[in-house]
Amino acid sequence: MPRKKKDLPRGKLKVAMLGGLYEIGKNLAVIEYEGEILVVDCGLGFPDDDMLGIDLVIPDITYLKENEEKIKGIVLTHGHEDHIGALPYVLQQISPPVYGTPLTLGILQSKLDEFTFEITPDLNVVRAGQKIKLGCFEVEFINVNHSIPDAVCLAINTPLGMIIHSGDFKIDLTPVDSPMIDLPRLGELGNEGVLLLMCESTNAERPGYTPSERTVGASLDSIFFKNADKRISIATFSSNVHRVQQIINTAEKYGRKVIINGRSMQNIVSCAMDLGYMHAAPDTLIDINDIKRYKPEQLTVVCTGSQGEPMSSLYRMAFSDHSRIELSPNDVVVISANAIPGNEKLVNNIINELFRRGVSVIYDAVVSDVHVSGHACQEELKTMHALTKPKYFMPIHGEYKHLATHRNLAIFIGEKPENIFISEIGKVLEIDSKGARWGGTIPSGKVLVDGYGVGDVGSIVLRDRRHLSLDGIIIVAASVSAESGLLFSGPEIFSRGFVYVREAEEMMDELRDIAAGIIEEFYDNNDRDFTAMKNRIKDEMAKYISLKTKRKPMLLPIIMEI
């Protein structure tokens, strides 16, 4: 039975998101009660178009670092990058125990193996149906359906009441090699009383139900049947274990061998095989080095690159940069995924290049059932609300339009608008015996990962990169005698990305004269303020360049005194 109001503790329950709001990815939730913190998921995001050169984006965990001793654990909903991908970076800074299902931790461990840690990460396996106690929180892991096995939603019992965190889910009545979502348990929790529902919103705009993963299996069977005389290559998300399993099953049915191509695909398939989440006949999977031993029509290639990633297996195959596979009109390529918003151009580039090579390409615009989503559509979201009957609701995991649509959906089914909270990253929702309200903010933001650098590229560096990409750079180099003030050499003008020097000699000569005149003026006045000298050179050159070209290149004077 839910507690009566007079029986509620006097403490405050605080809920904040450090990622996963107004964006797709970077999911991280912080739940806090009286000095004890529980973290849900720790994912990465991908850079925006204006984040030039950035590889990944992870949440700012300043608040977690400042309160590390309060963290009782990090609990994971499933093994997708947007939910676990930031952990290799985060666990180098804080060291709380991590809890997840076997496949989730198996995928995580393969990522952690590529990093070094002062303190070995503490990974703890849990299974759907299990409960664990973490400080004042009791966390129950509840089976859900998603595009990866071992996905769970979380029932988090707090001193003030139950929080349901949905993770990513859909209601699949005919799942592949996994049990159906545990709707009865969600209904039981709803009858006992749910204080707050935190529910994903990715497909909140889509009416109806998300099709079952098995519909893809039927489409694959048709594709294999119609293309018995061709090699078939299928690009999909490496973490979509159910999809890869269906590809293997269909290949075996038609007597084909399967090549797993792409590093992330190989890692996840290997992990899933070792843990028993995937299976294949002993001679089905072959090494890519054995490709010439078989006729093309005897082969199926499962590869990465469904999002058009430039270094992916499919990209290299399409642009003839693959060391083992050369595509021809005797190939069929299936793109078994929808383009993530922002990746449409990359995917179209690959599709266009494949068509140029005479390859038959099958994608969602050609055959609608080559991919289905792993996220709940409107009717499934309504079911989640109807089962859990939350007092308060916070839509999570989506852009603002997804969150707002999910809010409107909740209002439509009878939830009170004043009990629905669309949050922002870093904004704190406080709940106590008197109700729920906003309660300030905690440090938050984006940390940019560029190669091995984590957080060393900030807004100023990005501004400089944008500046360079738009207008180029001009470098002025000169050396001056410390005794006489006379120029030893230069000024030399170097242009990169601005104009071709040989075709703009008159402009370069004028820029040399401007720089030389300013240097001589400063030394004639016995002024050795190099900062002022460089700023003056930049100002005067910028005026001249703007007058002549209407451009604003980056200007970098280098003055050496000898």
C-alpha positions as CSV (number, residue, x, y, z in Angstrom):
1,M,0.0,0.0,0.0
2,P,1.3,3.5,-0.7
3,R,2.2,5.5,2.3
4,K,-0.2,8.0,3.6
5,K,0.9,11.6,3.4
6,K,1.4,11.9,7.2
7,D,3.7,8.9,7.1
8,L,6.1,10.4,4.5
9,P,9.6,11.2,5.6
10,R,10.5,14.9,5.8
11,G,13.4,14.7,3.4
12,K,13.6,15.9,-0.2
13,L,13.9,13.7,-3.2
14,K,15.9,15.4,-6.0
15,V,15.8,14.3,-9.6
16,A,18.0,15.9,-12.3
17,M,19.2,14.9,-15.8
18,L,22.8,15.6,-16.9
19,G,22.0,14.5,-20.4
20,G,19.2,13.1,-22.6
21,L,17.0,16.2,-22.7
22,Y,16.6,18.4,-25.8
23,E,18.9,15.9,-27.6
24,I,19.2,12.3,-28.7
25,G,21.8,10.5,-26.6
26,K,24.1,11.3,-23.6
27,N,21.5,9.9,-21.2
28,L,22.3,10.3,-17.5
29,A,19.9,10.7,-14.6
30,V,20.8,11.7,-11.0
31,I,18.4,10.7,-8.2
32,E,19.3,12.0,-4.7
33,Y,17.8,11.7,-1.3
34,E,19.3,13.2,1.9
35,G,22.9,12.9,0.9
36,E,22.7,9.7,-1.1
37,I,22.9,9.6,-4.9
38,L,21.9,7.0,-7.4
39,V,23.0,7.4,-11.1
40,V,21.0,5.9,-13.9
41,D,22.9,5.3,-17.2
42,C,25.9,7.2,-18.5
43,G,25.8,7.6,-22.2
44,L,27.5,9.5,-24.9
45,G,26.2,11.7,-27.7
46,F,27.5,12.6,-31.2
47,P,28.8,16.0,-32.1
48,D,26.7,18.7,-33.8
49,D,27.7,20.0,-37.2
50,D,29.4,23.0,-35.7
51,M,31.6,20.9,-33.4
52,L,34.4,20.6,-35.9
53,G,36.8,17.8,-35.3
54,I,35.0,16.5,-32.2
55,D,34.6,12.7,-31.9
56,L,32.2,12.3,-29.0
57,V,30.2,14.3,-26.5
58,I,29.8,13.1,-22.9
59,P,27.9,14.7,-19.9
60,D,29.6,17.1,-17.6
61,I,29.9,15.2,-14.3
62,T,31.3,18.0,-12.2
63,Y,28.4,17.5,-9.7
64,L,29.2,13.8,-9.4
65,K,32.9,14.4,-8.9
66,E,32.1,16.9,-6.2
67,N,29.8,14.4,-4.5
68,E,31.5,11.1,-5.3
69,E,31.4,9.9,-1.7
70,K,27.6,10.2,-1.8
71,I,27.2,8.0,-4.9
72,K,25.9,4.5,-4.0
73,G,26.0,3.1,-7.5
74,I,25.5,3.5,-11.3
75,V,22.7,1.4,-12.6
76,L,22.4,0.7,-16.3
77,T,19.3,0.0,-18.4
78,H,20.9,-1.6,-21.5
79,G,24.1,-1.7,-23.5
80,H,23.6,1.0,-26.2
81,E,26.3,3.7,-26.6
82,D,23.9,6.5,-25.6
83,H,23.4,4.8,-22.3
84,I,26.9,3.3,-21.4
85,G,29.3,4.9,-23.9
86,A,30.6,7.7,-21.5
87,L,31.5,5.2,-18.7
88,P,35.1,4.6,-19.9
89,Y,35.7,8.3,-19.5
90,V,33.6,8.8,-16.4
91,L,35.1,5.9,-14.5
92,Q,38.6,7.4,-14.9
93,Q,37.3,10.3,-12.7
94,I,35.0,8.6,-10.2
95,S,34.8,5.0,-9.0
96,P,31.3,4.0,-7.8
97,P,30.1,0.4,-8.3
98,V,28.3,-0.2,-11.6
99,Y,25.3,-2.6,-12.0
100,G,23.9,-4.0,-15.2
101,T,22.6,-7.1,-16.8
102,P,25.1,-9.7,-18.3
103,L,25.1,-8.5,-21.9
104,T,25.2,-4.8,-20.9
105,L,28.3,-5.4,-18.7
106,G,29.9,-7.7,-21.3
107,I,29.7,-4.9,-23.9
108,L,30.9,-2.4,-21.3
109,Q,33.8,-4.5,-20.3
110,S,35.0,-4.7,-24.0
111,K,35.1,-0.9,-24.0
112,L,36.8,-0.6,-20.7
113,D,39.6,-3.0,-21.9
114,E,40.7,-0.2,-24.2
115,F,41.4,2.2,-21.4
116,T,43.6,2.3,-18.3
117,F,42.2,3.0,-14.8
118,E,43.9,3.8,-11.5
119,I,41.1,2.0,-9.7
120,T,39.7,-1.1,-11.5
121,P,36.0,-0.5,-12.3
122,D,33.7,-2.4,-10.0
123,L,31.2,-4.2,-12.3
124,N,28.3,-6.1,-10.8
125,V,26.0,-8.4,-12.7
126,V,22.3,-8.3,-12.0
127,R,19.4,-10.0,-13.8
128,A,15.8,-9.0,-14.7
129,G,13.6,-9.7,-11.7
130,Q,16.4,-9.0,-9.2
131,K,16.4,-6.4,-6.5
132,I,19.4,-4.7,-5.0
133,K,19.8,-2.3,-2.1
134,L,22.0,0.8,-2.7
135,G,21.9,3.0,0.4
136,C,18.4,4.3,0.9
137,F,17.4,3.1,-2.6
138,E,16.1,-0.3,-3.6
139,V,16.4,-1.0,-7.3
140,E,14.4,-3.6,-9.1
141,F,15.4,-4.6,-12.7
142,I,12.3,-5.3,-14.8
143,N,12.6,-7.0,-18.3
144,V,11.6,-4.9,-21.3
145,N,11.8,-5.3,-25.0
146,H,14.3,-3.2,-27.0
147,S,16.6,-3.6,-30.0
148,I,19.2,-5.2,-27.8
149,P,18.7,-8.1,-25.3
150,D,19.0,-7.7,-21.6
151,A,17.3,-4.3,-21.6
152,V,15.5,-3.4,-18.3
153,C,13.5,-0.6,-16.8
154,L,14.1,0.3,-13.2
155,A,11.7,0.4,-10.3
156,I,13.6,2.6,-7.8
157,N,12.1,2.5,-4.3
158,T,13.0,5.6,-2.3
159,P,12.0,6.8,1.2
160,L,9.4,9.0,-0.5
161,G,7.9,6.5,-2.9
162,M,8.5,4.6,-6.1
163,I,10.3,6.0,-9.2
164,I,9.9,4.1,-12.5
165,H,12.7,4.8,-15.0
166,S,11.6,3.2,-18.3
167,G,15.0,3.1,-20.0
168,D,14.5,2.5,-23.7
169,F,11.6,0.1,-24.4
170,K,8.8,-1.1,-26.7
171,I,6.1,-3.7,-26.3
172,D,6.9,-6.6,-28.5
173,L,4.5,-9.4,-28.3
174,T,6.7,-11.7,-30.5
175,P,10.3,-10.8,-29.5
176,V,13.3,-12.6,-30.9
177,D,15.0,-14.9,-28.4
178,S,14.0,-13.0,-25.3
179,P,11.0,-12.8,-23.0
180,M,8.2,-10.3,-23.5
181,I,8.2,-7.1,-21.5
182,D,7.0,-7.8,-17.9
183,L,3.8,-5.9,-18.1
184,P,2.2,-7.7,-15.1
185,R,5.0,-6.4,-12.8
186,L,4.6,-2.9,-14.1
187,G,0.9,-3.2,-13.3
188,E,1.6,-4.4,-9.8
189,L,3.8,-1.5,-9.1
190,G,1.2,0.9,-10.4
191,N,-1.4,-0.6,-8.0
192,E,1.1,-0.2,-5.2
193,G,1.6,3.4,-6.1
194,V,4.2,5.2,-8.3
195,L,5.4,8.6,-7.2
196,L,7.3,9.5,-10.4
197,L,7.4,8.1,-13.9
198,M,10.5,9.0,-16.0
199,C,9.6,7.7,-19.4
200,E,11.5,7.8,-22.7
201,S,10.0,9.9,-25.5
202,T,12.0,9.0,-28.7
203,N,8.9,7.9,-30.7
204,A,6.3,10.0,-28.9
205,E,5.4,11.6,-32.2
206,R,4.6,8.3,-33.9
207,P,1.0,7.0,-33.6
208,G,0.1,3.3,-33.0
209,Y,2.5,0.6,-32.1
210,T,6.1,-0.2,-33.0
211,P,6.2,-3.3,-35.3
212,S,7.8,-6.4,-33.9
213,E,11.4,-7.2,-34.7
214,R,10.1,-10.4,-36.3
215,T,8.7,-8.4,-39.2
216,V,12.3,-7.7,-40.3
217,G,12.9,-11.4,-40.3
218,A,10.2,-11.9,-42.9
219,S,11.6,-9.1,-45.1
220,L,15.1,-10.6,-44.8
221,D,13.8,-14.0,-46.0
222,S,12.2,-12.4,-49.0
223,I,15.4,-10.6,-49.9
224,F,17.5,-13.7,-49.6
225,F,15.0,-15.7,-51.7
226,K,14.9,-13.1,-54.5
227,N,18.7,-12.6,-54.6
228,A,19.9,-16.2,-54.5
229,D,22.5,-15.5,-57.3
230,K,24.1,-12.5,-55.5
231,R,26.3,-11.7,-52.5
232,I,24.2,-10.0,-49.8
233,S,25.7,-7.4,-47.5
234,I,23.6,-6.0,-44.6
235,A,24.5,-3.0,-42.6
236,T,22.9,-2.5,-39.3
237,F,23.6,-1.2,-35.8
238,S,26.3,-3.3,-34.2
239,S,24.4,-3.5,-30.9
240,N,21.2,-4.8,-32.6
241,V,21.9,-8.4,-31.5
242,H,18.4,-9.6,-32.4
243,R,18.8,-8.2,-36.0
244,V,22.1,-9.9,-36.5
245,Q,20.7,-13.2,-35.1
246,Q,17.9,-13.1,-37.7
247,I,20.4,-12.4,-40.4
248,I,22.4,-15.4,-39.3
249,N,19.3,-17.6,-39.1
250,T,18.2,-16.6,-42.6
251,A,21.7,-17.1,-44.1
252,E,21.8,-20.6,-42.6
253,K,18.4,-21.4,-44.1
254,Y,19.7,-20.5,-47.6
255,G,23.0,-22.3,-47.1
256,R,25.2,-19.1,-46.9
257,K,28.3,-18.4,-44.9
258,V,28.4,-15.2,-42.8
259,I,31.2,-12.7,-42.4
260,I,31.0,-10.3,-39.5
261,N,32.8,-7.1,-40.7
262,G,33.6,-4.0,-38.7
263,R,35.4,-3.8,-35.3
264,S,32.4,-2.8,-33.2
265,M,30.2,-5.5,-34.9
266,Q,32.9,-8.1,-34.2
267,N,33.2,-7.1,-30.6
268,I,29.5,-7.2,-29.8
269,V,28.8,-10.4,-31.7
270,S,31.7,-12.1,-30.0
271,C,30.5,-10.9,-26.6
272,A,26.9,-12.0,-27.3
273,M,28.1,-15.4,-28.5
274,D,30.2,-16.0,-25.4
275,L,27.3,-15.1,-23.2
276,G,24.8,-17.2,-25.1
277,Y,22.7,-14.3,-26.5
278,M,23.5,-15.3,-30.0
279,H,24.1,-18.7,-31.7
280,A,25.2,-20.0,-35.0
281,A,26.1,-23.4,-36.5
282,P,29.8,-24.2,-36.1
283,D,30.6,-23.6,-39.8
284,T,28.3,-20.6,-40.4
285,L,30.6,-17.8,-39.4
286,I,33.8,-17.5,-41.4
287,D,36.8,-15.2,-41.3
288,I,37.0,-12.5,-43.9
289,N,40.4,-13.7,-45.0
290,D,38.7,-16.9,-46.3
291,I,36.3,-14.9,-48.5
292,K,38.0,-16.1,-51.8
293,R,37.3,-19.7,-50.9
294,Y,33.5,-19.1,-51.6
295,K,31.5,-17.9,-54.5
296,P,29.8,-14.5,-54.0
297,E,26.3,-16.1,-53.9
298,Q,27.4,-18.3,-51.0
299,L,28.2,-15.3,-48.8
300,T,26.4,-12.8,-46.5
301,V,28.4,-9.9,-45.0
302,V,27.1,-8.3,-41.8
303,C,28.8,-4.9,-41.4
304,T,28.8,-1.6,-39.7
305,G,28.1,1.7,-41.5
306,S,24.3,2.0,-41.5
307,Q,24.7,5.6,-40.4
308,G,27.2,6.5,-43.2
309,E,30.2,6.7,-40.8
310,P,33.3,7.6,-42.9
311,M,35.5,4.9,-41.3
312,S,32.9,2.2,-41.3
313,S,33.0,-1.1,-43.2
314,L,30.2,-0.2,-45.5
315,Y,31.7,3.2,-46.4
316,R,35.0,1.6,-47.3
317,M,33.2,-1.0,-49.4
318,A,31.2,1.6,-51.2
319,F,34.2,3.8,-52.0
320,S,36.6,0.9,-52.9
321,D,38.7,1.4,-49.8
322,H,38.1,-2.0,-48.3
323,S,41.1,-4.4,-48.3
324,R,39.0,-7.6,-48.9
325,I,35.6,-6.7,-50.4
326,E,35.1,-5.1,-53.8
327,L,31.4,-4.4,-54.6
328,S,30.0,-4.9,-58.1
329,P,26.6,-5.3,-59.9
330,N,26.7,-8.9,-58.5
331,D,26.1,-7.4,-55.0
332,V,23.0,-6.5,-53.0
333,V,23.4,-4.1,-50.1
334,V,20.7,-3.8,-47.4
335,I,20.7,-0.9,-45.1
336,S,18.8,-2.2,-42.1
337,A,18.5,1.0,-40.1
338,N,16.9,4.4,-40.2
339,A,19.2,7.4,-40.4
340,I,19.6,9.1,-37.0
341,P,18.7,12.8,-37.3
342,G,21.7,14.6,-38.7
343,N,23.1,11.5,-40.5
344,E,20.8,11.6,-43.5
345,K,23.4,13.2,-45.8
346,L,26.1,10.7,-44.9
347,V,23.8,7.8,-45.5
348,N,22.6,9.3,-48.8
349,N,26.2,9.7,-49.9
350,I,26.8,6.0,-49.5
351,I,23.6,5.0,-51.2
352,N,24.4,7.2,-54.2
353,E,27.9,5.8,-54.5
354,L,26.5,2.2,-54.3
355,F,24.1,3.0,-57.1
356,R,26.9,4.4,-59.2
357,R,28.7,1.1,-59.0
358,G,25.6,-0.8,-60.2
359,V,25.0,-2.3,-56.8
360,S,21.4,-3.1,-55.9
361,V,20.5,-1.2,-52.7
362,I,17.6,-2.0,-50.4
363,Y,16.8,0.6,-47.7
364,D,13.7,1.9,-45.9
365,A,12.4,3.9,-48.9
366,V,12.5,0.8,-51.0
367,V,11.3,-1.9,-48.5
368,S,9.7,-0.5,-45.4
369,D,10.3,-3.6,-43.2
370,V,14.1,-3.8,-43.4
371,H,14.2,-1.9,-40.1
372,V,11.9,-1.4,-37.1
373,S,12.5,0.9,-34.2
374,G,13.3,-0.3,-30.7
375,H,11.3,2.5,-29.1
376,A,7.7,2.8,-28.0
377,C,5.2,4.6,-30.1
378,Q,2.2,6.4,-28.7
379,E,-0.1,3.5,-27.9
380,E,2.8,1.8,-26.0
381,L,3.6,4.9,-24.1
382,K,-0.1,5.2,-23.1
383,T,0.1,1.6,-21.9
384,M,3.1,2.4,-19.7
385,H,1.3,5.3,-18.2
386,A,-1.9,3.3,-17.7
387,L,-0.1,0.5,-15.9
388,T,2.1,2.6,-13.7
389,K,-0.5,5.4,-12.9
390,P,2.2,7.9,-11.7
391,K,1.4,10.8,-9.5
392,Y,4.1,12.9,-11.3
393,F,5.6,12.5,-14.7
394,M,8.9,13.6,-16.3
395,P,9.3,12.9,-20.0
396,I,13.0,12.0,-20.8
397,H,15.2,10.9,-23.7
398,G,14.4,13.1,-26.6
399,E,14.4,16.5,-28.3
400,Y,12.0,19.2,-26.9
401,K,9.4,18.3,-29.6
402,H,9.4,14.7,-28.3
403,L,9.1,15.7,-24.7
404,A,6.3,18.2,-25.4
405,T,4.4,15.6,-27.5
406,H,4.8,13.1,-24.7
407,R,3.5,15.6,-22.2
408,N,0.4,16.3,-24.4
409,L,-0.1,12.5,-24.6
410,A,-0.1,12.2,-20.8
411,I,-2.6,15.1,-20.5
412,F,-4.8,13.4,-23.1
413,I,-5.1,10.2,-21.0
414,G,-6.0,12.2,-17.9
415,E,-2.8,13.2,-16.1
416,K,-2.8,16.6,-14.5
417,P,-0.7,19.2,-16.4
418,E,0.6,20.6,-13.1
419,N,2.0,17.2,-12.3
420,I,4.0,16.9,-15.5
421,F,7.5,18.4,-15.6
422,I,9.5,19.0,-18.7
423,S,13.0,19.5,-17.4
424,E,16.3,20.9,-18.7
425,I,19.8,19.5,-18.4
426,G,21.0,20.4,-14.9
427,K,17.5,21.5,-13.6
428,V,16.5,19.9,-10.3
429,L,13.0,18.5,-9.6
430,E,12.3,18.4,-5.9
431,I,9.7,16.2,-4.3
432,D,8.7,16.1,-0.7
433,S,5.6,15.5,1.4
434,K,4.2,18.9,0.3
435,G,4.4,18.1,-3.5
436,A,6.8,18.6,-6.4
437,R,8.5,21.8,-7.7
438,W,11.6,23.0,-9.4
439,G,14.5,23.4,-7.0
440,G,17.4,25.2,-8.7
441,T,20.2,23.7,-10.8
442,I,23.4,21.6,-10.6
443,P,26.5,22.0,-12.7
444,S,25.9,20.5,-16.2
445,G,26.9,20.8,-19.8
446,K,28.8,19.0,-22.6
447,V,32.3,17.7,-22.4
448,L,33.9,17.3,-25.8
449,V,36.1,14.3,-26.6
450,D,38.7,14.8,-29.4
451,G,41.0,11.9,-29.8
452,Y,42.6,11.2,-26.5
453,G,41.7,14.7,-25.2
454,V,38.7,14.8,-22.9
455,G,37.4,18.3,-22.1
456,D,40.5,20.1,-23.5
457,V,38.5,21.5,-26.4
458,G,36.1,24.1,-25.3
459,S,34.1,27.0,-26.8
460,I,37.2,29.1,-27.6
461,V,38.9,26.3,-29.5
462,L,35.7,25.5,-31.4
463,R,35.3,29.2,-32.2
464,D,38.8,29.2,-33.7
465,R,38.1,26.1,-35.7
466,R,35.0,27.6,-37.1
467,H,36.9,30.8,-37.9
468,L,39.6,28.8,-39.7
469,S,37.0,26.8,-41.6
470,L,35.2,29.9,-42.8
471,D,37.9,32.3,-43.6
472,G,41.3,30.6,-43.3
473,I,44.4,32.0,-41.6
474,I,47.2,34.5,-42.4
475,I,50.5,34.1,-40.4
476,V,52.9,37.0,-40.3
477,A,56.5,36.1,-39.2
478,A,59.3,38.5,-38.6
479,S,62.6,38.5,-36.7
480,V,64.1,41.8,-35.3
481,S,67.5,42.8,-33.9
482,A,67.2,43.4,-30.2
483,E,70.0,46.0,-30.4
484,S,69.2,48.0,-33.5
485,G,65.5,47.3,-33.9
486,L,66.2,46.5,-37.6
487,L,64.4,43.6,-39.3
488,F,66.6,40.6,-39.7
489,S,64.1,38.8,-41.9
490,G,60.5,39.2,-43.0
491,P,57.9,40.0,-42.5
492,E,56.9,36.8,-44.3
493,I,53.2,36.2,-45.1
494,F,51.8,32.7,-45.1
495,S,48.2,32.1,-46.2
496,R,46.3,28.9,-45.6
497,G,42.6,28.7,-46.6
498,F,42.4,32.4,-47.5
499,V,43.8,33.1,-50.9
500,Y,46.4,31.5,-53.1
501,V,49.5,33.6,-52.5
502,R,50.8,33.6,-56.1
503,E,47.6,35.0,-57.4
504,A,47.4,37.7,-54.8
505,E,51.0,39.0,-54.7
506,E,50.0,42.7,-54.6
507,M,47.9,42.1,-51.5
508,M,50.7,40.1,-49.8
509,D,53.2,42.9,-50.6
510,E,50.8,45.4,-49.0
511,L,50.4,43.3,-45.9
512,R,54.2,43.0,-45.6
513,D,54.5,46.7,-45.7
514,I,51.8,47.2,-43.1
515,A,53.4,44.8,-40.7
516,A,57.0,46.2,-41.3
517,G,55.8,49.7,-40.8
518,I,54.2,48.9,-37.4
519,I,57.2,47.0,-36.2
520,E,59.6,49.8,-37.1
521,E,57.3,52.4,-35.5
522,F,57.3,50.5,-32.2
523,Y,61.1,50.2,-32.2
524,D,61.6,53.8,-33.2
525,N,59.6,54.8,-30.1
526,N,61.6,52.3,-28.0
527,D,58.3,50.4,-27.3
528,R,58.9,46.7,-26.7
529,D,55.3,45.9,-25.8
530,F,54.9,42.8,-28.1
531,T,51.3,42.2,-27.2
532,A,50.3,45.8,-28.2
533,M,52.5,45.4,-31.4
534,K,50.8,42.2,-32.4
535,N,47.3,43.6,-31.7
536,R,48.1,46.7,-33.8
537,I,49.4,44.5,-36.7
538,K,46.2,42.4,-36.5
539,D,43.9,45.5,-36.4
540,E,45.6,47.2,-39.4
541,M,45.8,44.1,-41.5
542,A,42.2,43.2,-40.7
543,K,41.0,46.6,-41.9
544,Y,43.0,46.3,-45.2
545,I,41.8,42.7,-45.9
546,S,38.2,43.6,-45.2
547,L,38.4,46.6,-47.5
548,K,39.9,44.5,-50.3
549,T,38.0,41.2,-49.9
550,K,35.1,41.6,-47.4
551,R,36.7,38.6,-45.5
552,K,37.9,38.1,-42.0
553,P,40.6,35.5,-41.8
554,M,42.3,34.6,-38.6
555,L,45.5,36.7,-38.2
556,L,48.5,35.3,-36.3
557,P,51.6,37.6,-36.0
558,I,54.8,36.0,-34.8
559,I,57.6,38.5,-33.8
560,M,60.9,37.1,-32.7
561,E,63.6,39.3,-31.2
562,I,67.2,38.2,-31.8
